[in-house]
Amino acid sequence: MKGIILAGGTGSRLFPLTKITNKHLLPIYNKPMIYYPLYTLKEAGVTEVMIVSGKGHAGSFLELLGSGSQFGMKLTYEIQEEAGGIAQALSLTEDFAHGEKVIVLLGDNIIEDNISEAVKTFSTGAKVFLKKVHNPESYGVAEVEEGEIKSIIEKPSEPKSDLAVIGAYIYDQQVFDLIKNLKPSARGELEITDVNNFYLSQNSLKYSVLDGFWGDAGESFDSMVEATELVQNSLLSTVDDNLNLLDRAHKSLKSNEKRCCHGVSCV
């Protein structure tokens, strides 16, 4: 399986911090934001990774991360020339995937859980990751009944559950052909929700619910601060510059404390 991190966008919600840099290069506690999805992939055993960024600051990623050898990973890069949606950005990685399954992470999503089991057991279809949130109307929401996803509605006014679909997805090889047949949404973009709903229509969309915290660090200034606090009080704070976890036996996750990030309950 190959990994893809989508790190484009203008970062307008974090202006002026993003006036001269990409938001995924901004610090979250003691590391650049992009380090966290890289660590999630490395921990899951995915070491071949493509980073898709906008054309404005693409060179900054290369300067920061290089070939990835210092992390024990192999990194390559792709440019999204203009905003076209998550699914459009994913389509740019087809040659890189080379017929393999892919795990896709949004570069501003910080995941506390180790998702290696989900990666190892994935076979065909698609898998999404869900997290209970306090404000589901702000996200794509999954309706789950008897262990199966029944629907995914983007930012519903009356959510049918409190399970948000976060920015982490696993797909089989057919995802790229699927994207080629998508039609742009009302905002002119190729939506990842449409991709997931296609798999749902085939009864091939599975899910995992996260236990640890999830931070949408690039959503707002408040979410950046909250994500920083969550990282500071978790094992992620001990990840070193080479993406190795330190002091696992000495750092408490404080799993009995209720933590929140951007309205996300992290029990």
Beta strands, then each sheet from edge to edge (+ up, - down):
strand 1: 2-7
strand 2: 27-28
strand 3: 31-32
strand 4: 48-54
strand 5: 74-80
strand 6: 102-106
strand 7: 109-111
strand 8: 126-132
strand 9: 140-145
strand 10: 148-154
strand 11: 163-171
strand 12: 205-209
strand 13: 214-216
strand 14: 259-261
strand 15: 264-266
sheet 1: 5+ 4+ 1+ 6+ 11- 8+ 12+
sheet 2: 2+ 3-
sheet 3: 7+ 13-
sheet 4: 9+ 10-
sheet 5: 14+ 15-
end
